[in-house]
Amino acid sequence: MVRAVDKTRRFGGLEVAIEPVFVMSAAGKGNGPGRGEISPEQREAFRKRSDSIGKRLEEVKARRAPPEMGDERARGEAFAKAFRFVAELIAGVGVGGFIGWALDRQLGTRPWLLVLFVTLGFAAGLTNVIRAAQKAQDEAAASQLATPAAADDDEDDR
Amino acid sequence: MAQFEIKRLIPIEIFGYDASFTNASLYMVIAVALIAGFLIFAMGRRSLVPSRFQSMAELSYEYIANMVRENLGEEGMKFFPWVFTIFIFILTLNLLGLIPHSFTVTSHIIVTFAFAAMVWITVTVLGFVRHGAGFLRLFVPSGIPIWLMPVIIPIELISYLIRPISHSVRLFANMMAGHTMLKVFAGFVVGLGLLGGWAPLAFLVAFTGLEFLVAFLQALIFTVLTCIYLNDALHMHH
């Protein structure tokens, strides 16, 4: 223990903190007697390892962070989208029915135009829903493609 | 229900029309005062490291600004003040309505329809100004065989006409249904008394939380749709 502390003191800067870890792991493998000197190869290997750990950590973070943060909001937005579709369908039939009813009253053709316009209104509502759903799908696909960059931006914003 | 009743506070009559200052008008004035007060107070200091209020103001600005940029592009920022006003006004009215004993302006279809009609008329006028008669091409999707036209054009026309309805009904229905639900379950709490009233009370607490989410979301959806409709008028790709 004392030896380890001594040794870390000899290295300056950044290495102070990580050196004891290295000594312990090297001793565990059995290829470093812990004499106090570290060969350049060992140091190189350690640096590589710490780099790759850092990289992997970043990867895991990037993979985990966005869904956890955006979960609540994503659910809310999905909820909102569903409401939008429902309103679109109801409004379609309602407006179609109203137009048909009004025209029928003016022209005295009850109930044929009502039937026609309710059908048209339903079709119009459906068109709007399909269009909105298509747009949502395109957006979802686009955001999935751009996930890494988007995740970075999000973190900076918060 | 009492909470949806409109009361005349200051009766005014102009040319035979009833233009009284009602409780709805009062809450709109309160909302405008709150928004103006909040934004002026929050941005008054303008420090580099924002205070809580300042960052709230900045967040709402950025949120809507990003939405406008995403939907309309950089040139669409001309419409940012209008879109932001719509968003913050509806949001404030929705949230004001959640205060007990207050009045929810957005639970009246005539108010939400007026908002939606304003958006619809603006979009239509803007479309004709920008594209002239070419705006009518919105009703004729490209790549459709001629014999389908008599069916498609009425459908497209109606789907354009239902916009203000679906736009306004969504906001109004959500606000009114939410408040009615709260009222009904509050009635259960009293009706079931000390023994059974706890279950609906717990539900009420959860539902009030949901109502806050709905108040925010509906303001947001109204704004998003405004942007989408504006985009139709500006860029017209279908």
Chai-1 contact restraints between the chains, C-beta under 6 A:
chainA,res_idxA,chainB,res_idxB,connection_type,confidence,min_distance_angstrom,max_distance_angstrom,comment,restraint_id
A,G76,B,L213,contact,1.0,0.0,6.0,A-B,restraint_1
A,G76,B,L217,contact,1.0,0.0,6.0,A-B,restraint_2
A,A80,B,L217,contact,1.0,0.0,6.0,A-B,restraint_3
A,A80,B,I221,contact,1.0,0.0,6.0,A-B,restraint_4
A,A87,B,S166,contact,1.0,0.0,6.0,A-B,restraint_5
A,A87,B,V169,contact,1.0,0.0,6.0,A-B,restraint_6
A,A87,B,R170,contact,1.0,0.0,6.0,A-B,restraint_7
A,E88,B,S166,contact,1.0,0.0,6.0,A-B,restraint_8
A,A91,B,I162,contact,1.0,0.0,6.0,A-B,restraint_9
A,A91,B,I165,contact,1.0,0.0,6.0,A-B,restraint_10
A,A91,B,S166,contact,1.0,0.0,6.0,A-B,restraint_11
A,A91,B,V169,contact,1.0,0.0,6.0,A-B,restraint_12
A,G92,B,I162,contact,1.0,0.0,6.0,A-B,restraint_13
A,V95,B,L161,contact,1.0,0.0,6.0,A-B,restraint_14
A,V95,B,I162,contact,1.0,0.0,6.0,A-B,restraint_15
A,V95,B,I165,contact,1.0,0.0,6.0,A-B,restraint_16
A,G96,B,I158,contact,1.0,0.0,6.0,A-B,restraint_17
A,L120,B,P154,contact,1.0,0.0,6.0,A-B,restraint_18
A,L120,B,I155,contact,1.0,0.0,6.0,A-B,restraint_19
A,L120,B,I158,contact,1.0,0.0,6.0,A-B,restraint_20
A,G121,B,I158,contact,1.0,0.0,6.0,A-B,restraint_21
A,A123,B,I155,contact,1.0,0.0,6.0,A-B,restraint_22
A,A124,B,I155,contact,1.0,0.0,6.0,A-B,restraint_23
A,A124,B,I158,contact,1.0,0.0,6.0,A-B,restraint_24
A,A124,B,S159,contact,1.0,0.0,6.0,A-B,restraint_25
A,T127,B,I155,contact,1.0,0.0,6.0,A-B,restraint_26
A,T127,B,S159,contact,1.0,0.0,6.0,A-B,restraint_27
A,N128,B,S159,contact,1.0,0.0,6.0,A-B,restraint_28
